[in-house]
Amino acid sequence: MNIIFNFLRTNYTFADGIPQVNPVGALTSSNSQARFPAACGEELQFLTDPYMKAGSTPTMFEIDKTIISADLVEKKFACDLEKCKGYCCVHGESGAPLEFGEVGILRDIYPRIKEYLRKEGIEAIDTQGTSVIDKDNESVTPLIGGEECAYAIFENGIARCGIEKAFENNATDFRKPLSCHLYPVRIKQLNDFEALNYDRWSICEPARESGLKENMPVFRFVRDAIIRKYGAEYFEKLEIVKKEFVAGHDVL
């Protein structure tokens, strides 16, 4: 089985999770194909932009039905909760984004996870609901007084997810909203694709420092969440991209 990656030209950029396209020339051409040694028993065929300079690194690439920022394999990230104190659960303009099916899941599991939440969170959920619609008309988790997520709990001064605490205690098989599990990666729905982008947030500076020390690429830090969303084979393709292309192969 061939795995085909389409590496988009370097003058593609992300803006609010949406690829901005410079429509010059074709995406691929027959003379821009390069073959690499077999990996995992599969022959790899990389289709690169004919306008890309040899040895250059793309800003975006395509795997299956996703368009991915190269930051996911180039940038480093590893949460350091002792320094950031889980502030992402507390700070923000709205709650955690929810996928379509998660709205119903939260409604269904609420009676089972309620005991793991704080009194303030329970009051917020009982008043607003297990999910709400934000100013962008998207489903998100409710907030407490416009600040922390209603599902946030605090342990030793560190904010964490009460849903995940219930999951760890076998009260539910739903771990947490995918957007939380996948952070700092954000998904933006396009027409026929999903765009995956690395979200840089100032409060996550300790995570960037820790990621550099641990040499942890963003996509590996969120390995479990990526597999949860797209499957193990998809993650293996990301590993191949990291190894065979971003590591510095000349493809032209």
Order of alpha helices (4+ residues) and beta strands (2+ residues): beta-beta-beta-beta-beta-beta-beta-alpha-alpha-alpha-alpha-beta-beta-beta-beta-alpha-alpha-beta-beta-alpha-alpha-alpha-alpha
